[in-house]
Amino acid sequence: MEGYPNVYLYNGLLTIINTGEDSVKDASALALAALGWVLADERRAHRFLDLTGLSPDGLRESIGEVSTHRAVLDFLSQHEPDLLGAAQALDVAPETLVAARKDLIR
């Protein structure tokens, strides 16, 4: 379809072409996936909230903000065991999480 390079008609249905790119590679999406990993462990979640100064309500209110995404990746980057654990759970290289953090700083 003109103007939509990743869309085509298939058997009369509008279809989006799978480009093979994993959407989790996007820096904010990766940070949110990492946040899910952080919050899955109660002790780690409390440490995250304590170190960032966020409250549970504050986290809920700011979950879509880039500053919160940066805070998640900063939290992971400052503690290697968490960085490695999150990377393994998300099936990405630790360097990918660090690079996402740098992408969000720009």
C-alpha positions in Angstrom: 0.0 0.0 0.0 1.3 3.4 -0.9 2.8 5.3 2.0 2.8 2.2 4.3 5.9 0.1 3.4 5.2 -2.5 6.1 1.6 -3.2 5.1 0.1 -5.2 2.3 -3.2 -6.8 1.3 -3.3 -10.6 1.7 -6.5 -12.4 0.6 -8.3 -9.1 0.9 -7.1 -8.4 4.4 -4.8 -5.7 5.5 -1.7 -7.3 6.9 1.4 -5.9 8.6 4.7 -7.3 7.4 6.8 -8.8 10.1 10.2 -7.2 9.7 11.8 -9.7 12.1 12.7 -6.8 14.5 11.9 -7.5 18.1 9.9 -4.6 19.6 11.6 -5.2 22.9 14.8 -3.7 21.4 13.2 -0.3 21.5 14.8 1.5 24.5 11.6 2.5 26.3 9.9 -0.9 25.7 13.1 -2.6 26.9 13.0 -0.5 30.0 9.4 -1.4 30.7 10.2 -5.1 30.2 13.1 -4.7 32.6 10.8 -2.9 35.1 8.6 -6.0 35.0 11.6 -8.1 35.9 12.6 -5.7 38.7 9.1 -5.8 40.2 8.8 -9.6 40.1 11.0 -9.8 43.2 9.7 -8.1 46.3 13.2 -7.3 47.8 14.5 -6.0 44.4 11.3 -3.9 43.9 11.6 -2.3 47.4 15.3 -1.6 46.7 14.3 0.0 43.3 11.7 2.2 45.0 14.1 3.2 47.8 16.9 4.1 45.5 14.8 6.0 43.0 12.7 7.7 45.6 9.5 6.6 43.8 6.5 5.4 45.7 4.2 2.7 44.2 1.7 5.4 43.3 4.4 7.6 41.8 5.7 4.7 39.7 2.1 4.1 38.4 1.7 7.8 37.5 5.1 8.0 35.8 5.3 4.7 34.1 5.1 6.2 30.6 7.7 8.9 31.2 11.2 8.6 29.8 12.7 9.7 33.2 11.2 6.5 34.8 12.5 4.4 32.0 15.9 5.9 32.5 15.6 5.2 36.3 14.9 1.5 35.6 18.0 1.2 33.4 20.1 3.2 35.8 19.1 0.9 38.6 20.1 -2.1 36.6 23.4 -0.6 35.4 24.5 0.3 38.9 24.3 -3.3 40.2 25.9 -5.9 38.0 24.0 -9.0 39.4 20.7 -7.2 38.5 22.0 -6.2 35.1 23.0 -9.8 34.3 19.8 -11.2 35.7 17.6 -8.9 33.8 19.5 -9.4 30.6 19.2 -13.2 30.9 15.5 -13.0 31.7 14.8 -10.7 28.8 17.1 -12.7 26.5 19.3 -9.7 25.6 22.9 -8.9 26.1 23.7 -6.8 29.2 25.3 -4.3 26.7 21.8 -3.9 25.1 20.4 -2.7 28.4 23.3 -0.3 28.9 22.9 1.0 25.3 19.2 1.5 25.9 20.0 3.6 28.9 22.3 5.7 26.7 19.6 6.0 24.1 17.2 7.4 26.6 19.7 10.0 27.8 19.8 11.7 24.4 
